[in-house]
């Protein structure tokens, strides 16, 4: 079991190995900053509104999260019956490229995350994402 978990973590780390690399244009912005910008552009292109991507964190076990802040009032994707002004959210990118929306609100945090779509090799499919410019990693076999 530990070997399998370790292998999954290594696979995730390879997908996001360049996140802290300096930007090739010499601007000083890291790849992590570029990925935050690209994820926001993707959400904007798909008309997903009410929040802004503010930070990207990759945990030691390979889990990748984009933390977001509300931008005014937003309709919750995880709980369509809720609207939020102050409860923030996060997006998780799974090893297969699936992007999930989860909300911190007490009325939403125990609900199943909302699947926004799937990313790989600069392409996305499913749900709300259909033709992004984001290339956050490639599909791993």
C-alpha positions in Angstrom: 0.0 0.0 0.0 2.8 2.5 0.9 4.6 1.7 -2.4 1.5 2.4 -4.4 0.9 5.7 -2.6 4.5 6.6 -3.2 4.3 5.8 -6.9 1.1 7.9 -7.2 2.8 10.8 -5.4 5.9 10.5 -7.7 3.7 10.5 -10.8 1.9 13.7 -9.6 5.2 15.4 -8.8 6.4 14.7 -12.3 3.3 16.3 -13.8 4.0 19.5 -11.9 7.8 19.2 -11.6 8.4 22.6 -13.2 6.0 24.6 -11.0 8.7 26.5 -9.2 11.0 26.9 -12.2 11.7 30.6 -13.2 9.8 31.9 -16.2 11.7 31.5 -19.5 11.1 35.1 -20.4 13.2 36.2 -17.4 10.4 38.2 -15.8 11.0 36.5 -12.5 7.6 35.0 -12.4 7.6 31.3 -11.6 5.9 28.6 -13.5 3.5 28.4 -10.5 2.5 32.0 -11.1 2.0 31.3 -14.8 -0.2 28.2 -14.0 -2.4 30.4 -11.7 -2.8 32.9 -14.5 -3.6 30.1 -17.0 -6.2 28.5 -14.8 -7.9 31.9 -14.3 -7.9 32.4 -18.1 -9.4 29.0 -18.5 -12.2 29.7 -16.0 -12.8 33.1 -17.7 -13.0 31.5 -21.2 -15.6 29.1 -19.9 -17.7 31.8 -18.3 -17.1 30.5 -14.7 -17.4 33.7 -12.6 -17.6 34.9 -9.1 -14.1 34.0 -7.9 -10.5 34.5 -8.8 -7.7 32.0 -8.6 -5.2 33.4 -6.1 -2.7 30.6 -5.3 -1.4 27.2 -6.3 0.0 24.7 -3.9 1.3 21.2 -4.5 1.5 19.2 -1.4 4.3 16.6 -0.6 2.0 13.8 -1.5 1.4 15.3 -4.9 -2.1 16.7 -4.4 -2.4 19.9 -6.4 -4.8 22.7 -5.3 -5.7 26.1 -6.8 -7.0 28.3 -3.9 -9.5 30.9 -5.0 -11.1 34.0 -3.5 -14.6 35.3 -4.1 -14.9 38.3 -6.4 -18.2 39.6 -5.3 -21.2 37.3 -5.0 -20.9 33.8 -6.6 -23.3 31.0 -7.2 -21.7 27.9 -5.7 -20.9 25.1 -8.2 -20.8 22.5 -5.5 -24.2 23.5 -4.1 -26.4 25.3 -6.7 -28.9 26.3 -4.0 -26.3 28.5 -2.4 -24.8 31.9 -3.2 -21.7 33.2 -1.3 -20.2 36.5 -0.7 -17.5 35.5 1.9 -16.9 31.7 1.7 -14.0 30.9 -0.6 -13.3 27.8 -2.5 -10.5 25.7 -4.0 -10.0 23.7 -7.2 -8.2 20.3 -7.0 -6.4 18.8 -10.0 -6.5 15.0 -9.7 -3.7 12.8 -11.2 -5.8 12.1 -14.3 -6.3 15.8 -14.9 -9.8 16.0 -13.5 -10.5 19.5 -12.0 -12.9 19.5 -9.0 -14.5 22.6 -7.4 -15.0 22.4 -3.6 -16.4 25.1 -1.3 -15.4 26.0 2.3 -18.9 27.1 3.3 -20.5 25.1 6.1 -23.5 24.4 3.9 -21.3 23.0 1.1 -18.1 21.6 2.5 -19.5 18.1 3.1 -21.0 17.8 -0.4 -19.4 15.9 -3.3 -17.0 18.2 -5.3 -18.3 19.6 -8.6 -16.4 18.2 -11.6 -15.5 21.2 -13.8 -13.7 19.1 -16.4 -10.5 17.3 -17.3 -7.1 18.7 -18.4 -4.2 16.9 -20.2 -1.7 17.8 -22.9 -3.1 21.3 -23.1 -6.6 20.0 -23.9 -9.6 19.6 -21.7 -12.9 17.8 -22.1 -16.1 17.3 -20.1 -18.5 19.6 -18.5 -17.7 23.2 -18.6 -14.2 23.1 -20.1 -14.0 22.3 -23.8 -11.1 24.1 -25.4 -8.6 25.7 -22.9 -5.2 27.2 -23.5 -4.0 25.7 -20.2 -1.2 23.0 -20.3 -0.8 22.1 -16.7 0.7 18.7 -17.4 0.3 15.7 -19.6 -1.7 12.6 -19.2 0.3 9.9 -17.4 0.0 6.2 -18.2 
